[in-house]
Amino acid sequence: MSEDRTRRLFAAVDTKDAAAFGAFLAEDARLAFGNAEPLIGRDAIVAGIGAFFATIDGLRHRIVNQWYAGADTVAETEVTYQRLDGKSITVPAVSIWRTPADGLIDDYRIFVDLAPVYAR
């Protein structure tokens, strides 16, 4: 995956458009998000991400660094979440995904601690 495609992927997420994010995924993709149970399949991922988006007012990724090794991408980010109570919180995150030759992500892992986003 190229740097431009990485930016487009995070831009799709930052619009809170789960279907736009889903367009980057293979039909049988797997998503592990934090400590949640993995989601299997594009439809399940889109539904799960859509449910997550409903718990926040917005989000914005800032790419700190990114690395590419064959079909794998590693993106270090700072993610600013706008909470439903109007407060903002920024947390570090690392996303790792694999994009085979067909160009669609088949494995996506997000390492982030969301506890500060939901803390009172």
N, C-alpha and C positions, 0 to 999 in steps of 0.2 A: 504494500500500500504506500502511496506517495504522501509527502507532506501535505499537498493540496487536498487529497482525499481524506486525510486525517482531520484537517480543518473543517471540511464539509461534513464529516460525520459528527463532530462535536457541535457544529452549527445547527445540524438537524436536531440533536438532543436539546440544545439550548432554546429551541423554539417550543419545546414540550410537545412535539409532534411524534408520537410513538410510531405511527405508520411510516413517517419519513425515516426514522431510525431503522425500522424493519426492512426498508428497501436495501439496506446495506448487508442484510443477513441471508444466509442460505436457508432453504426451507426447513432443514433439519438441524439448524444451529442450536448451540448450547450456550446459555448465559448464566454465569455465577456472579451475583451482585452482593458484595460484602459477605455477611454471614447468613444470608437467606438461602433457602433451598434452590438449587439450580433450576432454571427453566429450560425446557427442551422443546424446540420447534419454534418457527417464526411467529406463528399465531399466539402461542403461549407467552412468548417474550414480549410481543407488542401489547398484549393484554396486561401483563405484569408491569411493564414500564409505564403504561397508561395509568394503572392504579397508583404507582409510585408518584407520577406527576401530579395526581389529584391531591397529594398530601403536602405539596409545596406551591408557593406562588410563582416561583421562577428559579432559574439557575443559569450560571455562566461559567464556562470552562476557560481557563488560561493555560495554554500549553507551556510548560516550563522546559521540557526536554522531550525528545522522541528518538527512538532507535529502531532500526529495521535489521532483521536477520532472516534472510530467505522470505518465507511466507508470514513471518511473525512481526508484529508491531508492538512496541512498548511505548506508552505515552504517560509521562509524568505530568500531572496537572494540579492546579489549584482551582477548586470549584467553589464558587460563591452561590449559596442557596438563599433565596428570599423565602422566608417562612410565611406561613399564613397569618401570623400576628404582626407582620410588617418588618420584623427584624431580619438582618442579614448575618450570615456566618460563612466564613471561608475555611475549608478543610483541604488537606492534601489528599491526592488520590493517584493511583497508578492503574491504568487499564492495559491489558495485554490481549491481543487478538490474533487469530490466524486467518489469513486470506489465501486460500488455494488458487490455482490457476484460473478458476472461473470468476474470480474477483469478488465473490460473496463470502463474508465472514462465517466460518463454521464453528468457531469457539471464541467466546468473549468472556474475559474475567475482569472484574472491577474490584480493586482493593481500596476500601475506604471505611472510615469510622463515621457513621451517620449519627451517633449519639448526640453530638453537639447541635445538630440540626433540629432535633426533637426535644432537647432539654428545655425545661421551663425556667 
